[in-house]
Amino acid sequence: MQTLLSVMEKGDPLEYIERLNIRTDTLIVNQCGREDVRDERPEGGRNINVHIIERKERGLSISRNLALSEASEDICIFCDNDVRYADEAPDIIEQAFMRHPDAGIICFFIERPERHHPVRSHEGRMSKTDMMRIFSPEMAVRRSRLGDLRFDEDFGAGAKYRMGEENIFLFEAARRHIERIYVPIRIAGTLPNESSWFTAYDRDFYVARGAGYEAMDKKIWHILTWQNLIRKRKEYIGTISTIDAYRAMKYGRNEYRRYIRKRERRI
């Protein structure tokens, strides 16, 4: 098993090994304005290998795709710089893949301020509703089952649309019939950290959300849109009205459609 960690730092990326309680071999993609590749061993008695790739190119999905391509192990888990793992997390993840040998993706529970309980109480195949409630560090993958599935680099921190990359990844996996399993076991909690993409429930947020829903499943765009507007109303209503949020999402959908058409013409 290998942990895939994407960071945007100019300091020593090895500092994250202890801070995040990483206990597996690790591949770190450090988007720091330099170009370098090296292998290191962390201090503190952790007997693990750390492969560090430093790149000038920015973008969370770009770095995760690079990590997927360069990983040395079949089972990998995505990691953010504000996730601290439980001691038993590697065993929980490996045992889940042993129980589900056909699974390409298994999602676990990471406790965070906005979610104190798993998205469902029982282990099993994920529904579309489940996939919409996952954030990327909860996802572990078996690379040999993914084929060429990768994150959409137009989505995620540092991209054209700043969020939704993990949900799009899961929906695309469903279209490719890659088995997706949810295991409601806590593997980590989050550390206090300033979000690299969330600023407020403002127009820009909903433009990106509307584009993301179109990329996830354009056939049910209206369902995805209105379930969000109804379910999240208490959170956004002090910043933007429901009708303005809907208009922003519709704008994001249409903008994304135009963007895709232009990109396809260039190809």
N, C-alpha and C positions, 0 to 999 in steps of 0.2 A: 504494500500500500504506500501511496505517496500523497503528500499534501501539496496543493498548488496554490501559492500565495502571490497575489498581485499587489504591489505597493507603488507609491509615487514619492520616493524619498531620495535625499542626497546624502544621508548618513549611512550607517552600517546596517544593512537589512538583517544581519544575524541577530540583532537585538530583539527581533520579533519572536524568535524561537522560544525563548524563556517567557516573554511577556504573554504570548498566546498559548503557552503550555503545549507546544507541538511536540509530539512523541513519535513521529514517523519520519522517514526520509522525506525531504522537502525540495520542491523546485520553486524558487522565488524569481518572478519577473519584476525587476525594478525599473520603473520608468523615470529616469533620473537625468536625462540629457547626456549620458555617456553610452559607449558601446563596449561591452566586455562580457566575457564568459569565464566562470571559474567554479571550482569546487572547494568547499570549506567544511570544517568541523566546528560546531559551536562549543563554547566553553560551558562549564557547569556540569560536566559529567554525562551529557546526553549523547549516547552512542548512535548518532544518526548522520547521514550524509546530506549536505545541503548544496544543491546545484543552483548557482546564481547566474541569471541572464540579465544584463543591463542594456537598456535600449533608450534611444532618444524619442522614438515614436510614442505618442500618448493615446490612451483609450482603454477602458477596462476590458471591453470585449476583445479588442486586439490582443491584449496581454494574456487573457484567458485562452484564446485560441492558440497563441504561441506556446503556452504552457501545456495544453493538450497535445500538441504536435511533438513537443520535446520531452514529454514525460517518459520515464523509464519503467514504470510499473503499470499494470493493467487496471488496477483499482485505484482511483484518485478521488480526493475530495477538494472542492474549491474552498478557499479561505479568504476572509477579509482581514484587514489589520485591526479590527475592533472585536474579534471573536476570540474568546478564551475557552479552550476545550477542557472537558472533564477528563480526569486521568484515564478513565476506561473507554474513551471515545474510539480509539483504534479497534479495540476488541469488539465493540458494539457494531461498528461498520463492517468489519470483516465477517463477523458471524451472520449479519443480515445478508450479505452476498452469498454466503454458503447456503442459507435457507432458500435463496432465490437465484439459482444458477443461471436462469434465462434473463434476468433483469439487466437492462442497460443503464438504468438510472434508479437510484434509491434515495429518497429524501427523508431526512430526520428532523427532529425538533431542536431548534435553538431558541432559548428564552430571550426575550428582548422587551423593552418598555411597552411596545404596542401589542405584544402577544405573550401571554403567560401560560398558555396551554397549547398542546398540539392542535393542528387543524382538524384532526379526526381522532377518535379513540381507539380504532382498531387497525391492525396491519393489513395491507392489501393493495390492490391496484388503484391508481390515482384517477379520480374523475377530473373533468375540466374545472370544476369549482376548486378542487384541491390544488390543481396546478396554478391557479391564479393567486394563491395565498402563500406561495413559496418564495423565499429569497435565496439568492445563489449560494451562500455558504451552507445551506441545508442540503445541497445536492452532492451526492457522490456518484461516480460513474464507473462503469466497466468499459474501458476504451475499445476493447475488441468487439463490443456490441454496437458501437456508435456509428461505424462506417465513417463517412465524411461529414457527419453532423457537427456543426460548429455554431458559436454564438453569432448572431447578426451584428456586424460591426457598426451598423447605423444606430444601434441602441446601447445604452449604458453610459456610465460616467465618462465624460470627455468626448462623447459622440454627438452626432446631429440631434438625436433624441436621448435624453439623459437617463432613461429608466426603461424597465420592462424586458431587458435582455434575457433574464432567466425564464420568464413566463413564455416568451416567444420560443426559446430553446425547447421547453417542455411540450408546447403545442406542436412544434415541428417534429419532435420525437414521436408524438402520437400519430401524426400523419404518416410517419415511416414505420409504424407498428413496432417501435422499440418499447419493450416492456418497462413500465414506470411503477415503482412500488413506494408506498409511504409506510414508514416505521415510526410510530408515535413515542419514540424514546429520546430523551434529552441528551444531546452530545456536547452542548456548549451553552454559554451565555454571552451577552455582549458587554463590552467595556464602554465607558463614556467616550464619545468620539463625535466630532463635528461631521455631519454628513457631507460627502463630496458632491451630492446631486440634489438633495432636498433643501429648498429654501422656504417655500410656503405653498399653500394650496392656491396658487395664483393662475393667471391665464397661461403662462408658459408651461406650468405643470400639466394643465389639462390639454394643451396642444400636444405635448409629448404622450400623454395617456391615450388620446384619441388615435394617434399614429400607431401606438403600441397595440391597441386592440385590433386595428386593421391588420397588422402583421400577424397577430395571434390567430385570428379566425374572422375573416371579413364577412362570412356568411351569417355570423351571429353578432355583428358589430353593435347593433342597436341593443341587444340583450346585455352585452358586456357593459355598454355605456350606461344604461339606465339602472342596472344593479349597482354600479358604483355610485351614481348620483344619489340613489335612495339610501344605500348602506352607509355612505360616508358623509351624509348631509351635515351632521353635527360638527364634523371636523372642518369643513370648508366654508360653512355658511357665513361666518364672520368676516371672510375675506372676499368671497365671490358668490354671486347668486347662482341658483341652480340653472337658470336659463343661460346665463353667461358662461358657466362651466360647460354646458352642453354645446353651445356655439363654438367654444374653444376646441372641444374634442372633435366636433364636426370639421372645423378648419384643419386640425391636425390630420384627420383622416384624408381629407381632400388633398392637402399638401403632400402627404406621403404617397398618395396615388400618382400625383404629378411627378414626384421625384422618381418613383419606380419606372414610370413610362420613359422618362428621360434617360435613366440608367440603362434600360433595356435597348433603347435606340442606339446608345453609344456602343453597346456590346454587339 
